Amino acid sequence: MANSALAANCVTSVRLDDDPPYLMRGEDGKAAGFAADLVRQALLRLGCQADFRPMPFARAIKSLEHGELGLLPNIYRTEERDGFALYSRTWQQTPNVMFVRAADAERWEVKSLADFPRQKIRLGVPRGALVNAEFAVLSNDQEFRSILVTEANHQSLWRMLEEKRVDAVILDRLTARWELRQLHLDHEIVEGKFVAAAKPAYFGFSRKVTDEDFVKRFDNAMAQMIAVGEVERILGRYGLADQVIYRQD
């Protein structure tokens, strides 16, 4: 079959980045994180190998669109992405939430992203990330852009928040809690009251190098892993067996 995802030797390129606990490098320098481990094991069940390629999220989206990347873990579904991505039936749901300095925990009442420019709250978000559906619309608004700061590196965002160069950061809850513990900032920076998004996140596949049959086989492999407790064991390695639940549509 000409399709590269199903070609001889079956190697699928997968995004890797410093995005713990989903994706990261282990002490041995190899791909780690529970999403990386899940992908690796699911592909092995299909007789395939994962070729992990380090890249920031914004570049990964473009690479998925152009067929330079085969598989992108933990991706939200949007109308624009529907044009170039196929999605697994397997999904999990962890919200994007606002984090602030502990001293500002009760300072603002935020109900939507539109409240940030109204209250002059300087907001930091990862470059290329889709915070929620409202974010896509407001990104074209000049007033919203004036309070928005984007960084490719999460650590830069946390340092900017610590140093009062931004007032809030919106990030995936699991990633934020993990990183703040590693940086010893988990008492100085805390979760605020605003939940930006609680959408399901899927494994995304490039339409240019993958077909629906391959995605179906991937989902079947994940279903088997869920059934025999392999998914739970992988999550347990990261202390997340009681925090993350994978489901299938």
N, C-alpha and C positions, 0 to 999 in steps of 0.2 A: 504494500500500500504506500502511495507516495506521501501521504500525510506524515510530517516529520515527527509528530508525537508518537506515531506508531511504527516508525522506521526501524530498520535493523539496529539492534543494541538498545533500542528504546531508552533514550536519555531525554529527560524533560528539564528544561531550565526553570529554576525557581528563584524568586527574589529572596535575598538575604540582606539584613541591615541591623543596626543597633536599635532594636525595637523590642526589648525584653518585656514580659517573659515569652512573647510570641516568637521572636527571631533574635538571635544574637550569636556570638562566637563563644564556644566553650573554652575551658582552660587549655585544651589541646589545639585551639585555633580552628576547629571544625564547626560546622553549622550546628547550632543548638537552639533551645527554646521549644516550647511545646508545639507550636505550629510547624516548625521545621521537622521535629520528630514525627509528627502525625503524617506529614506529606511523605517523608522518607519511607515510613513503614507501609503506607497505602500504595505507593509506587512499587515497592518491592513485591507486594502481593500481586501486582500486575506484570511482574518480570521486568520492571523498569528501574532506572537509576535517577536520582535527583542531582542535577548540576546546579549547585547554589551559586548565585551571582550577586555580589554585594552591590547595592544601589539604593539611593534614597527613594522615598515613595513617589515623588513627582516624576522622576525619571522612569520608575517602574511602570507607572500608568502609561506613559508614552511608549515604552518598550513593549508592553502588552498589546497596545493598539497596533504597532508596526510589526508584530510577530517576532521581535527580538527576544522576548521573554515568553515562556510557555505558561507559567503558573504563578499567580500572585495570591498568597494567603491573606485572609482577613480583609476582604474588600466589600464595601457597601455597593449595593446595586443602584444605578441611576439610569435615566433614559439615555443620556449621552454614552455611557459605558456599554449599554445594551448593544450598541452598534458594532463594537469590536470585542466584546467579552461574552463568554459562556460562563454560567454559574453552576456550582455544585448544588445538589439538594441538601447537602450537609451544611449546617450553619450553627453559629453560636451568637450570643447577644451580650455585649458588655457596653454600657453607655459611655459616651463622651461627656465629661463633666468639667465644671470650672474649679480651678484651684487658685487659692489666694494666700497671701501672708496671714499667719495666725491672728495678727493684730487687726486684720481687716475682715475677719470671718463674718461679722455682723454689720459691716459697713454699708453694703449695697443690697437692694432688693431687685434682682434681675429675673425677669420672666421670659425674655426673648433676646436674641442677639441685637435687635434694634435698640435695646436699652443701653448698650455699651457706649455708643457715641452720645446719646442723650445725657448720660451720667458722667461723660468724659473718662470712662474706664479704658485704659490702654490695654489692649488684648494681644496676647501672644499665642500663635498656633503654629503647628508644624507646616512647613512649606509643602504645598500640593495636597494637603489633607482636606477632606470634605467633612467639615464639622457637623453639618446637618443640611437639610434642603434649603432652609432660610439663608444659610451662609452663601450658597451659590448665587442667590439673588442679590444679597447685600454686598457681595464682593465687587459689584459694578457701581456701588453708591460711593460718591466722593467723600461724604461725611464719615461713612463707616471705614473706608480705606485710611482715613486720617488717623484713626486710633488703632489700626491693625499693624502688627509686627509679625512677620513670618521668618522662621529659621529652619534650616534643614536639620540642625542638630538639637535634640531635646535638651541636652545639658546646657546649651546656650540659653534656652528659654527659661530653665529653672534658675540660672545665675542672674538673668535679667530681672526675674521676679524677685529674687532675694535682694538684689541691689536697687530695687524700686524703679527700674527702667521700663517695666510694664507693671500693670496692676493685677492682672489675672492671666492664667494660661488655661486653655481648654485642650484636654487630651483624654485618650482612652483611660478609664479608671484603673485597669490592671497594670498597664504600662506605667502610669503616673505613680501609683503606690510602690511598685517595684523600684523605679528609678530614685524616688525620694528616699527610700530606705538605704539604697546603695550610696547616695550622696550625703547621708546623715542630715537630711533636711525635712524629715517626716514630722518633726515637731514645730518647725518654723513655717512650713507651707502645708496648708490643710485643704480638705475638700470643701468647696462652697455649696450653696443651696441650689445652684442652677444646673440642671441636666440638659445638655444641648441636644443629645440624640440618644435614642435607645433602639436603633435599627439593627436587624440581623446582619451579620457579616458572613460572607461566603468565601469559598476558594474560587478565585476567578481564573479562567483559562482564555488564552488568545484564540480568537476565531481563525486567525491566519495559519496557525500551526496545530490546531487541535479540532477534533470533531465531537459531535454530541455523543457518539458511541463511547469514546474514550472517557468523557466526563461521567457517563453512566457507569462505566466499569470502575472508575475511581470511587463513586458513591457506593457501589456495591462492596468495594474493599473496605470503605469506612464503616459500612453497616456491619460487616463481619467483625471489625475491630471493636465496635461498640458492644456487640453481642457477647464477645469472649472476654470483655473487660480490659482489652489492650489500651483503649483510649483513656480509661480511668487510671491505669497504671502509669501512662505517660504523663498525665496531668499531675499524678501523685509525686513524680520526681521533682516538680516545681512547687509542691505544696498547694496545688490548686484543684484537687479532686472534688472538693466541696464548694468551689466557687465558679467553675466553668462547666457548662453542660452542652454537649453537642447533640443536636437534633437533626432529623431529616424531614423535609416536606412530604 
